[in-house]
Amino acid sequence: MTISKNPFSTQVFVLRCLGWISVATIAMLSLVPGSERPHVLATGLLEHFVAYAGAAALLAAGYTAKRQLIGISVLLPVYAACLEILQIFIPGRSAQMIDAAGGPLVLGSELFLCCRYTTGAGNGRLLSI
């Protein structure tokens, strides 16, 4: 399936909406008290990685310009660090350095997504950053 590069296409609109919904969901789950937060995967670090990599993948599929991809790669780890700091003020939650340090790991996966094969051109060229 190829994704249209037209910023007004339905596919791009849906991918962008899903990306921003996932970003909002991450904030909601990060800022609820610890006793109310669901745990779906084996470890919290794995949950962080899957959540941010999924959000990055959706946003990268919806925003394909090089400048937009670099913005996603820079701003998502900053967003993760801000949410981690805000957890200090939430009952039953604590900010952990390991969770904040997970940002560079997420950044690495996002940069990989930024270097993925282009889908609209169909020529298989890598995006150059």
N, C-alpha and C positions, 0 to 999 in steps of 0.2 A: 504494500500500500504506500503510495506516495502522498505526502502532505503538501497541500498547496502553499506556495510562498505568498499568496495574496493575503495581506493582513486582515482583510474583511471577509475571508472565506469562513464557512461554518466550522470546518475542521480546526482551523487556527483558533477561532473563538472558543470552541469547546475545550481545546487543550489549555488555553490560557486560563479559562475559568476553573478547570480542574486543578491547575497548578496553584492558583491563588486560594482555592478552597483547601488544598492540602497545607498551604502555608498557615492559613487561619486555624485549621485543625491542630497543627503542631503547637500553635500558641495556646489554644484552648486546653490541650492535654498537658502542656508544660506548666500551666498556671493554676490548675486545680489542686486542692489539697491532696497529699499523698495517699490518704485512705480511699479517695474517690477515683483515683487514676487506674484505668484498666492496664493490666500487663498481658501482652499477647505473645511475646517472644521470650526466649530463654534468659537473656540478659538485657539490662537497660542500654548498654552500649550498642548491642545489635538493633534494638528498637530505634535508637537515635540514628544509626547509619541507614536503616531501611527507610525511615520517615524522611530524612533529608535527601537521600539519594532519589527517592520517588518524587519528591517535590521538585528537585533539580531536573529530573528527567522530563517531567511534564512541562515545566517552564522552558526548558531548552527546546522541547519539541514545538512549543508555541511561539517562542521568540528566537528566531533563527539568525538574526543579524549578528555579526561578530561582536559589535559593541554591546548588544543586549546580552549575549552569552557571557562576556567578560563581567558585566554587571551582576548577573546571576551568580557567577563564581566567586565574586568578591562579597556581595551583600548577604548571601545566605549564611556563611560562617559568622558574620557580624551579628546577624539576626539571632543565630543560635547562642552566641555569647551573651547578648542582651537578655534573652529569655532565661539563660542560666543565672545571671545576676539577679533577675527579678524573683527567682525561686527562693532567694534568701528571705523574702517577706511573706512567703506562703506557708501556712501551718502544715507540718508534716513533710515538708520538702526541704532540701538543702542543696546549695550550689556546690558542685564537685568539680575540682580541677580536671579530672579525667574526662568529664562530660564536655567541659569547655575546650579541652585539648582535642576532642574529637572533631572540632571544626576543621583543622588542617586535613584530617583524613577525608572528611566530606568534601573539602575543597579539591583534593586530589581526584576524587571520583567525579566531581563536577567538571574539572578540567578535561578529564577523559571524555565526558559527554560532549564538551565543546569541540573536541577534536574528532567527533564521530563522523561517519560518512554522511555526505549531504544527501538528503532524501528528495528534494525537489528537482534537482538537475538530472538525476539518474545516471550521472557519469562516473560515480564512485570516487570522486576526488575528495581528499581530506580537506577540511576547513583549515586554513592557515591562520595561526594566531601570532 
